[in-house]
Amino acid sequence: MGLDIIEVSRIKSLAGRSKKFLPRIFTEEEIAYCRPKKNPWPHFAVRFAAKEAVWKALGQKGLTLKDISVDRDKNGRPSVLLRGKKAEDIQLSLTHSRDYALAVAARSR
């Protein structure tokens, strides 16, 4: 299991300091999903927290944060992609508010 919480303002600040931050951490699909939102920062932050939670749940097996991405099914339920392939054995729960984003990743065996 992995858990991560992050302040939304931290992601916004990191992105503001470096134009390379978003493309270094997030896939093109994640950026395309988050950027058009009225306030994209909670959406970026919750995906960052999800990447960290998955990374912890998997024991950091040679993965970078960009290797881990968040996808959504037609009902909006989040799922995990590892290097572009669906990780069927990982359940993901996400939540965010204006100030914080939290993710829990559980690996089934």
C-alpha positions as CSV (number, residue, x, y, z in Angstrom):
1,M,0.0,0.0,0.0
2,G,1.1,3.5,-0.7
3,L,-0.2,6.9,0.6
4,D,0.7,10.4,-0.3
5,I,-0.5,13.9,0.5
6,I,0.7,17.1,-1.1
7,E,-0.1,20.8,-0.9
8,V,-1.6,22.0,-4.1
9,S,0.4,25.3,-3.8
10,R,3.7,23.3,-3.9
11,I,2.9,21.8,-7.3
12,K,1.8,25.3,-8.6
13,S,5.0,26.8,-7.2
14,L,7.3,24.1,-8.8
15,A,5.6,24.5,-12.1
16,G,6.0,28.3,-11.9
17,R,9.7,28.1,-11.2
18,S,10.5,25.6,-14.0
19,K,8.8,25.2,-17.4
20,K,10.4,21.7,-17.4
21,F,8.6,20.5,-14.3
22,L,5.3,19.5,-15.8
23,P,6.7,17.6,-18.8
24,R,9.3,15.9,-16.6
25,I,6.7,14.5,-14.2
26,F,3.5,14.2,-16.2
27,T,2.6,12.4,-19.5
28,E,1.3,14.4,-22.4
29,E,-2.2,12.8,-21.7
30,E,-2.1,13.9,-18.1
31,I,-1.1,17.5,-19.0
32,A,-3.8,17.6,-21.7
33,Y,-6.4,16.5,-19.1
34,C,-5.3,18.9,-16.4
35,R,-4.3,22.1,-18.2
36,P,-7.8,23.1,-19.6
37,K,-9.4,22.9,-16.1
38,K,-10.5,26.3,-14.7
39,N,-8.0,25.6,-11.8
40,P,-5.6,22.9,-13.0
41,W,-3.4,22.7,-9.9
42,P,-5.5,20.4,-7.7
43,H,-5.7,18.0,-10.7
44,F,-1.9,18.1,-11.2
45,A,-1.4,17.8,-7.5
46,V,-3.6,14.7,-7.1
47,R,-1.9,13.0,-10.0
48,F,1.5,13.8,-8.4
49,A,0.2,12.3,-5.1
50,A,-1.0,9.2,-7.0
51,K,2.4,8.7,-8.7
52,E,4.1,8.9,-5.3
53,A,1.5,6.5,-3.7
54,V,1.9,4.0,-6.5
55,W,5.7,4.3,-6.4
56,K,5.6,3.5,-2.6
57,A,3.2,0.6,-3.1
58,L,5.4,-1.0,-5.7
59,G,8.6,-0.5,-3.6
60,Q,10.1,1.9,-6.1
61,K,11.0,-0.8,-8.6
62,G,13.2,1.2,-11.0
63,L,10.2,3.4,-12.0
64,T,10.3,7.2,-12.5
65,L,7.3,9.3,-11.7
66,K,6.7,9.8,-15.4
67,D,6.5,6.0,-15.8
68,I,3.4,6.0,-13.6
69,S,0.3,7.8,-15.0
70,V,-3.3,8.2,-14.0
71,D,-6.0,7.3,-16.4
72,R,-9.7,7.5,-16.0
73,D,-12.4,5.1,-17.3
74,K,-15.6,6.3,-18.9
75,N,-17.2,6.8,-15.5
76,G,-14.3,8.9,-14.2
77,R,-12.8,6.2,-12.0
78,P,-9.0,6.5,-11.8
79,S,-6.7,3.7,-12.8
80,V,-2.9,3.3,-13.0
81,L,-0.8,3.0,-16.1
82,L,2.8,1.7,-15.8
83,R,4.8,2.7,-18.8
84,G,1.5,3.1,-20.8
85,K,0.0,-0.3,-19.8
86,K,-2.8,-0.7,-17.4
87,A,-1.8,-2.0,-14.0
88,E,-4.7,-4.3,-13.2
89,D,-3.3,-5.2,-9.8
90,I,-3.3,-1.6,-8.4
91,Q,-6.4,0.1,-7.0
92,L,-6.3,3.9,-6.7
93,S,-8.3,6.3,-4.7
94,L,-7.9,10.1,-5.2
95,T,-9.2,13.2,-3.5
96,H,-8.4,16.8,-3.5
97,S,-9.5,20.1,-2.0
98,R,-8.4,23.6,-2.8
99,D,-5.3,23.2,-0.6
100,Y,-4.4,19.5,-0.5
101,A,-4.4,16.4,-2.7
102,L,-4.3,12.9,-1.4
103,A,-3.9,9.5,-3.1
104,V,-4.0,5.9,-1.8
105,A,-2.7,3.0,-3.9
106,A,-3.3,-0.6,-2.9
107,R,-1.7,-3.5,-4.7
108,S,-3.7,-6.7,-4.8
109,R,-1.9,-10.0,-5.1
